[in-house]
Amino acid sequence: MLVHELLIPHPAGSVQVRFDERVTVLAGLDATARARFAHLLASGLAGVGPATALVRDDQGERGRIVPGTTAPDAVDEVRRLCVVGPAELGVRHELPTPARAAERTAVAIAHRQLVRELAAVEAGAAERSRLLAEVGLDADDPDDPAPGPAPDLDAVADAAPRIDELLLRRREAGDLLERTGALLLAVEDDPSLPRSPAAGDLRVAPGPLASGLLAAVDVVRRVGGSTGEAGADRRRVEADARLAVERARAEIDQARAAAQAEIHACDRELAALARSAAVPVGVEGPGAALTAALVDRRHRPVAAEDSEDMATRLVARRRASLRARMAELPDGAEVEATRRRLDAVAERLARLDAEPHVDVQHTRDALLARIARLRPDGVSAIAPLVLDEALVGLAPDDLCDLLDLVVRVSERTQVILLTGEPAIATWARHRAAGGQLRLIELARADA
């Protein structure tokens, strides 16, 4: 049975409240107004009055429940059957204050930022240590470089074909990493795969590795964005599509690992060639150092007596470049300071999370159990489900998940949601704009 309309008597004239056949949200009600409206609705459905309920059965036949046709105690039976408050769903503590909720959100954001910052600082410190070791600098005094050997430019010229081959292989592997990195970034930040990812259009990274992932993503979007009853076929298609996404990601990860291995192998051989020719390696890596040496050897031939001066200039240039790069990189002290900041924020976040919270799974199970009581035949509900501010004290993500569950179950059970929470009102506005529910916003209710 569906409630089509509730007629509430009023000195200025009867007040008509029309309900959607699936979900109706009455927002902006305080506790007194919610209790009064729930009583009027229950008394109307029980036939006690003073409100009159206009209903419609499963065959579409409309009817009117006439007030005064049943005993007053029927109202309590209807309330126990239809009206659900927070206690019935296992929500037994007060709603967190806006200040505490805002603090939790700010601390969580700061924690995520510091995790990323620490990873970047550690990577920079590791690069700094590697550069110090490669050129033989003292970690305690990097501005005092030890003298290095003069490069053997003739040995570099002899190895030129191999150097060119290694540089080409490294460049191709680097291009593959860049293309696949852009593709993965476009889908990694949002598991729901939005139509317009923050990283841009997925198709900016063409190639055979991208085709499988793009096809699977398109299926997930198409299925996940569709409306209507979520049957077994749709769930199976969506599950298969998401599995295809994961397989495509695994193939791309495997190709990226192979490309990384290729780059490391090329760098190792280039570094060995640089060592054999006594070519100093700076911040740009062995490939750039050998390329510069090849340029000097091929285009700036010098006499044997001037080779030592040229090598000295090359070493000085590379060391100056190294010192400039090292000035931009963090040291161990900065890493430790970042770790201490992260530990402090993590401790604060743990204390906030340790405070009493709602068992979301228990709330979900209790909600489904109450809906089942309204559907004794397992098909259609005998009365609407009235949620009287039942979803309180939930984190934003959990609240949206349960509200979306309410929309799904409303295909078989009419739901009337009474609330004074701004977050629920905001959610309802978006859903109402899509035609999924009816929203009635009131500043107060004096009915």
C-alpha positions as CSV (number, residue, x, y, z in Angstrom):
1,M,0.0,0.0,0.0
2,L,1.2,3.5,-0.9
3,V,0.3,6.7,0.8
4,H,-0.6,9.2,-1.9
5,E,-1.6,12.2,0.2
6,L,-2.1,13.2,3.9
7,L,-4.8,15.8,4.7
8,I,-4.1,17.6,7.9
9,P,-6.9,19.7,9.4
10,H,-6.0,23.3,10.1
11,P,-8.0,26.4,11.2
12,A,-7.0,28.2,8.0
13,G,-7.9,25.2,5.8
14,S,-6.8,21.6,5.2
15,V,-3.1,21.2,4.6
16,Q,-2.3,18.7,1.8
17,V,1.0,16.8,1.9
18,R,1.6,14.7,-1.2
19,F,4.1,11.9,-1.2
20,D,6.2,10.3,-3.9
21,E,5.5,6.6,-4.5
22,R,9.1,5.8,-3.7
23,V,10.9,8.4,-1.5
24,T,9.7,11.6,0.1
25,V,12.1,13.7,2.2
26,L,10.7,16.3,4.6
27,A,13.7,18.5,5.6
28,G,14.1,21.3,8.0
29,L,12.0,19.7,10.8
30,D,13.1,20.0,14.4
31,A,12.4,17.2,16.9
32,T,9.0,18.5,17.9
33,A,7.9,18.9,14.4
34,R,9.1,15.5,13.4
35,A,7.3,13.9,16.3
36,R,4.1,15.7,15.5
37,F,4.1,14.8,11.8
38,A,5.0,11.2,12.6
39,H,2.0,11.0,14.9
40,L,-0.3,12.6,12.3
41,L,0.8,10.2,9.7
42,A,0.4,7.1,12.0
43,S,-3.0,8.3,13.2
44,G,-4.1,8.8,9.6
45,L,-3.0,5.3,8.5
46,A,-4.6,3.8,11.6
47,G,-7.9,5.5,10.8
48,V,-8.0,7.4,14.2
49,G,-7.6,10.9,12.9
50,P,-7.5,13.8,12.9
51,A,-5.5,13.5,9.7
52,T,-6.9,11.7,6.7
53,A,-4.7,9.4,4.5
54,L,-5.4,8.9,0.8
55,V,-3.8,5.6,-0.3
56,R,-3.4,3.4,-3.3
57,D,-3.1,-0.3,-3.5
58,D,-0.9,-2.6,-5.6
59,Q,-3.5,-2.6,-8.4
60,G,-3.6,1.2,-8.5
61,E,-6.9,1.6,-6.9
62,R,-7.2,4.7,-4.8
63,G,-8.9,4.9,-1.4
64,R,-9.4,7.0,1.7
65,I,-8.8,5.9,5.3
66,V,-11.7,7.6,7.1
67,P,-10.8,9.1,10.6
68,G,-12.6,7.6,13.6
69,T,-13.1,4.1,12.2
70,T,-10.7,2.4,14.6
71,A,-9.8,2.4,18.3
72,P,-7.2,5.0,19.4
73,D,-4.7,2.3,20.5
74,A,-4.3,1.3,16.8
75,V,-2.0,4.4,16.4
76,D,0.6,2.8,18.7
77,E,0.6,-0.4,16.6
78,V,1.1,1.6,13.4
79,R,3.9,3.6,14.9
80,R,5.7,0.4,16.1
81,L,5.4,-1.0,12.6
82,C,6.2,2.1,10.4
83,V,8.2,4.7,12.4
84,V,11.9,4.0,12.9
85,G,14.1,6.2,15.0
86,P,17.9,6.1,15.7
87,A,17.5,3.8,18.6
88,E,15.9,1.1,16.5
89,L,18.9,1.2,14.1
90,G,21.5,1.0,16.9
91,V,22.4,4.6,16.9
92,R,22.5,5.5,20.6
93,H,24.8,8.4,21.0
94,E,24.6,12.1,20.2
95,L,25.4,13.5,16.9
96,P,29.0,14.9,16.8
97,T,29.2,18.6,17.0
98,P,30.0,20.5,13.8
99,A,33.3,21.7,15.3
100,R,34.4,18.1,16.0
101,A,33.3,16.8,12.6
102,A,35.2,19.7,11.0
103,E,38.3,18.9,13.1
104,R,38.2,15.3,12.0
105,T,38.0,16.2,8.4
106,A,40.8,18.7,8.7
107,V,43.1,16.3,10.5
108,A,42.4,13.5,8.0
109,I,43.3,15.9,5.1
110,A,46.5,17.0,6.9
111,H,47.4,13.3,7.5
112,R,47.1,12.4,3.8
113,Q,49.1,15.5,2.7
114,L,51.9,14.6,5.2
115,V,52.0,11.0,4.0
116,R,52.6,12.3,0.4
117,E,55.0,14.9,1.6
118,L,57.1,12.4,3.6
119,A,57.3,10.1,0.5
120,A,58.6,13.0,-1.6
121,V,61.1,14.1,1.1
122,E,62.4,10.6,1.5
123,A,62.8,10.2,-2.3
124,G,64.7,13.5,-2.5
125,A,67.0,12.5,0.4
126,A,67.7,9.2,-1.3
127,E,68.6,11.0,-4.5
128,R,70.9,13.3,-2.6
129,S,72.7,10.4,-1.0
130,R,73.1,8.6,-4.3
131,L,74.6,11.7,-6.0
132,L,77.0,12.2,-3.1
133,A,78.2,8.6,-3.5
134,E,78.4,8.7,-7.3
135,V,80.9,11.6,-7.4
136,G,82.7,10.8,-4.1
137,L,81.5,13.8,-2.1
138,D,81.5,13.9,1.7
139,A,78.0,13.8,3.1
140,D,79.1,16.1,5.9
141,D,80.7,18.6,3.6
142,P,79.3,18.3,0.0
143,D,80.8,21.7,-0.9
144,D,84.3,20.2,-0.7
145,P,84.5,17.8,-3.6
146,A,87.4,15.3,-3.9
147,P,89.5,15.6,-7.1
148,G,88.4,13.1,-9.8
149,P,90.3,11.6,-12.7
150,A,90.4,13.2,-16.1
151,P,87.9,11.6,-18.6
152,D,89.2,9.4,-21.4
153,L,87.4,10.9,-24.4
154,D,89.0,8.4,-26.8
155,A,87.4,5.6,-24.9
156,V,84.1,7.4,-25.0
157,A,84.4,7.7,-28.8
158,D,85.1,4.0,-29.1
159,A,82.0,3.2,-27.2
160,A,79.8,5.7,-29.1
161,P,77.7,3.1,-31.0
162,R,76.8,1.2,-27.8
163,I,76.1,4.4,-26.0
164,D,73.7,5.6,-28.7
165,E,71.9,2.2,-28.6
166,L,71.5,2.3,-24.8
167,L,70.2,5.9,-24.9
168,L,67.6,5.0,-27.5
169,R,66.4,2.0,-25.5
170,R,66.2,4.1,-22.4
171,R,64.3,6.8,-24.2
172,E,61.7,4.3,-25.5
173,A,61.2,2.8,-22.1
174,G,60.8,6.3,-20.6
175,D,58.2,7.1,-23.2
176,L,56.3,4.0,-22.3
177,L,56.4,4.9,-18.5
178,E,55.1,8.4,-19.3
179,R,52.2,7.3,-21.4
180,T,51.0,4.5,-19.1
181,G,51.6,6.7,-16.0
182,A,49.1,9.3,-17.5
183,L,46.6,6.6,-18.2
184,L,46.8,5.0,-14.7
185,L,46.6,8.4,-13.0
186,A,43.3,9.2,-14.8
187,V,41.6,6.2,-13.1
188,E,43.6,5.6,-9.9
189,D,42.3,8.6,-7.9
190,D,38.6,7.8,-8.3
191,P,37.6,4.1,-8.0
192,S,34.0,5.0,-9.2
193,L,35.5,6.1,-12.6
194,P,33.7,9.4,-13.2
195,R,32.8,10.6,-16.7
196,S,35.3,13.5,-16.4
197,P,38.4,12.3,-14.4
198,A,40.4,15.0,-12.7
199,A,43.5,13.9,-14.7
200,G,41.7,14.6,-18.0
201,D,40.5,12.4,-20.8
202,L,41.7,8.8,-20.6
203,R,42.4,8.8,-24.3
204,V,45.3,11.1,-24.0
205,A,47.4,8.0,-23.7
206,P,46.8,5.9,-26.8
207,G,48.5,2.6,-27.6
208,P,47.8,-1.2,-27.4
209,L,48.2,-1.3,-23.6
210,A,45.5,1.4,-23.2
211,S,42.8,-0.3,-25.4
212,G,41.8,-3.0,-22.9
213,L,41.6,-0.6,-20.0
214,L,39.6,2.0,-21.9
215,A,37.1,-0.6,-23.1
216,A,36.6,-2.0,-19.6
217,V,36.3,1.5,-18.1
218,D,33.6,2.4,-20.7
219,V,31.6,-0.7,-19.7
220,V,31.8,0.2,-16.0
221,R,30.7,3.7,-16.6
222,R,27.8,2.6,-18.8
223,V,26.6,0.0,-16.3
224,G,27.3,2.1,-13.2
225,G,25.6,5.1,-14.5
226,S,22.4,3.3,-15.7
227,T,19.1,3.5,-13.8
228,G,16.4,1.0,-13.1
229,E,16.2,-2.2,-11.2
230,A,19.6,-3.7,-10.3
231,G,19.1,-7.3,-11.5
232,A,21.6,-10.2,-11.5
233,D,22.6,-9.6,-15.1
234,R,23.5,-6.0,-14.5
235,R,25.6,-6.9,-11.4
236,R,27.3,-9.7,-13.3
237,V,28.2,-7.4,-16.2
238,E,29.5,-4.7,-13.8
239,A,31.5,-7.3,-11.9
240,D,33.0,-8.7,-15.2
241,A,33.8,-5.1,-16.4
242,R,35.5,-4.2,-13.1
243,L,37.5,-7.4,-13.3
244,A,38.6,-6.5,-16.8
245,V,39.7,-3.1,-15.5
246,E,41.9,-4.8,-12.9
247,R,43.4,-7.2,-15.5
248,A,44.2,-4.3,-17.8
249,R,45.8,-2.5,-14.9
250,A,47.9,-5.6,-14.1
251,E,49.0,-5.7,-17.8
252,I,50.0,-2.1,-17.7
253,D,51.8,-2.5,-14.3
254,Q,53.7,-5.5,-15.8
255,A,54.7,-3.4,-18.8
256,R,55.8,-0.6,-16.5
257,A,57.9,-2.9,-14.4
258,A,59.6,-4.2,-17.6
259,A,60.2,-0.6,-18.7
260,Q,61.7,0.3,-15.3
261,A,64.0,-2.8,-15.5
262,E,65.1,-1.7,-19.0
263,I,65.9,1.8,-17.7
264,H,67.9,0.4,-14.8
265,A,69.8,-2.0,-17.0
266,C,70.6,0.8,-19.4
267,D,71.7,3.1,-16.6
268,R,73.9,0.3,-15.1
269,E,75.7,-0.3,-18.4
270,L,76.0,3.5,-19.1
271,A,77.4,4.0,-15.6
272,A,79.9,1.2,-16.3
273,L,81.0,2.9,-19.5
274,A,81.3,6.2,-17.7
275,R,83.5,4.6,-15.0
276,S,85.7,2.9,-17.6
277,A,86.2,6.2,-19.4
278,A,86.6,8.2,-16.1
279,V,83.6,10.4,-17.0
280,P,82.1,12.1,-14.0
281,V,78.4,11.5,-13.6
282,G,76.3,14.4,-12.3
283,V,72.7,14.9,-11.5
284,E,71.5,14.2,-15.1
285,G,72.8,10.6,-14.9
286,P,75.4,8.6,-16.8
287,G,73.6,9.0,-20.2
288,A,73.7,12.8,-20.1
289,A,77.4,12.8,-18.9
290,L,78.4,10.4,-21.7
291,T,76.4,12.4,-24.3
292,A,78.2,15.6,-23.2
293,A,81.6,13.8,-23.4
294,L,80.7,12.6,-26.9
295,V,79.8,16.1,-28.1
296,D,83.1,17.4,-26.8
297,R,85.0,14.5,-28.4
298,R,83.2,14.7,-31.8
299,H,82.8,18.5,-32.3
300,R,85.6,20.0,-30.2
301,P,88.8,18.1,-31.1
302,V,91.8,19.4,-29.2
303,A,95.5,18.6,-29.0
304,A,96.7,16.1,-26.6
305,E,98.4,18.7,-24.4
306,D,95.0,20.5,-24.0
307,S,93.0,17.4,-23.1
308,E,93.7,17.8,-19.3
309,D,92.3,21.4,-19.4
310,M,89.2,20.3,-21.2
311,A,88.6,17.4,-18.7
312,T,89.1,19.9,-15.8
313,R,86.4,22.2,-17.2
314,L,84.0,19.3,-17.7
315,V,84.5,18.1,-14.2
316,A,84.0,21.6,-12.8
317,R,80.8,22.1,-14.8
318,R,79.4,18.8,-13.7
319,R,80.2,19.4,-10.1
320,A,78.6,22.9,-10.2
321,S,75.5,21.3,-11.7
322,L,75.5,18.7,-8.9
323,R,75.8,21.3,-6.1
324,A,72.9,23.3,-7.6
325,R,70.7,20.2,-7.7
326,M,71.7,19.2,-4.2
327,A,70.7,22.6,-2.8
328,E,67.2,21.8,-3.9
329,L,67.1,18.3,-2.3
330,P,66.1,17.6,1.4
331,D,68.6,16.1,3.8
332,G,68.2,13.7,6.7
333,A,67.2,16.4,9.2
334,E,64.3,17.5,7.0
335,V,63.1,13.9,6.7
336,E,63.1,13.4,10.5
337,A,61.2,16.7,11.0
338,T,58.5,15.6,8.5
339,R,58.3,12.2,10.2
340,R,57.7,13.9,13.6
341,R,55.0,16.1,12.1
342,L,53.3,13.0,10.6
343,D,53.5,11.1,13.8
344,A,51.8,14.0,15.7
345,V,49.0,14.2,13.2
346,A,48.5,10.4,13.1
347,E,48.3,10.3,16.9
348,R,45.6,13.1,16.9
349,L,43.6,11.3,14.1
350,A,43.8,8.0,16.1
351,R,42.3,9.7,19.2
352,L,39.5,11.2,17.1
353,D,38.8,7.8,15.5
354,A,38.8,6.1,19.0
355,E,35.8,8.1,20.1
356,P,32.4,6.3,20.1
357,H,31.0,5.8,16.6
358,V,28.2,4.1,14.8
359,D,28.4,0.5,13.8
360,V,27.5,1.1,10.2
361,Q,27.0,-2.6,9.3
362,H,24.7,-3.1,12.3
363,T,22.7,0.0,11.3
364,R,22.4,-1.3,7.7
365,D,21.3,-4.8,8.9
366,A,18.7,-3.3,11.3
367,L,17.3,-1.1,8.5
368,L,16.9,-4.0,6.2
369,A,15.2,-6.0,9.0
370,R,12.7,-3.2,9.6
371,I,11.9,-3.1,5.8
372,A,11.4,-6.9,5.8
373,R,8.8,-6.5,8.5
374,L,6.8,-4.3,6.2
375,R,6.9,-6.9,3.4
376,P,5.5,-10.1,4.9
377,D,4.9,-11.6,1.5
378,G,8.3,-10.6,0.3
379,V,6.9,-8.6,-2.6
380,S,5.2,-5.3,-1.7
381,A,5.1,-3.4,1.5
382,I,1.8,-3.1,3.6
383,A,2.7,0.4,4.8
384,P,5.4,3.0,4.2
385,L,8.7,3.1,6.2
386,V,9.0,6.4,8.2
387,L,12.6,7.2,9.1
388,D,12.4,9.8,12.0
389,E,16.0,11.2,11.9
390,A,17.2,7.6,12.1
391,L,20.5,8.1,10.2
392,V,22.5,10.3,12.7
393,G,26.1,10.2,13.8
394,L,27.4,8.7,10.6
395,A,30.5,9.7,8.6
396,P,29.6,11.5,5.4
397,D,30.5,8.5,3.2
398,D,28.6,6.0,5.4
399,L,25.6,8.4,5.4
400,C,25.5,8.6,1.6
401,D,25.8,4.8,1.3
402,L,22.8,4.2,3.6
403,L,20.8,6.9,1.9
404,D,21.5,5.3,-1.4
405,L,20.3,2.0,0.1
406,V,17.1,3.7,1.0
407,V,16.6,4.8,-2.6
408,R,17.2,1.2,-3.8
409,V,14.8,-0.5,-1.4
410,S,12.1,2.1,-2.2
411,E,11.4,0.2,-5.4
412,R,9.3,-2.1,-3.3
413,T,8.8,-0.1,-0.1
414,Q,7.7,3.5,0.1
415,V,10.0,5.6,2.3
416,I,9.2,8.8,4.1
417,L,12.3,10.5,5.7
418,L,11.9,13.2,8.3
419,T,15.0,15.1,9.0
420,G,16.5,18.3,10.3
421,E,20.1,17.5,9.1
422,P,21.6,19.9,6.5
423,A,23.7,17.1,5.0
424,I,20.6,14.9,4.3
425,A,18.8,17.9,2.8
426,T,21.8,18.5,0.5
427,W,21.8,14.9,-0.6
428,A,18.0,15.1,-1.2
429,R,18.3,18.2,-3.4
430,H,20.7,16.4,-5.7
431,R,18.4,13.3,-5.9
432,A,15.3,15.4,-6.4
433,A,16.9,17.2,-9.3
434,G,17.3,13.8,-10.9
435,G,13.7,12.9,-10.3
436,Q,14.5,10.1,-7.8
437,L,12.5,11.5,-4.9
438,R,10.2,14.3,-3.7
439,L,11.7,16.9,-1.4
440,I,9.7,19.2,0.9
441,E,11.8,21.7,2.7
442,L,10.2,23.6,5.7
443,A,11.7,26.2,8.0
444,R,9.4,24.8,10.7
445,A,6.3,22.7,11.0
446,D,3.4,23.9,13.2
447,A,0.9,21.3,12.0
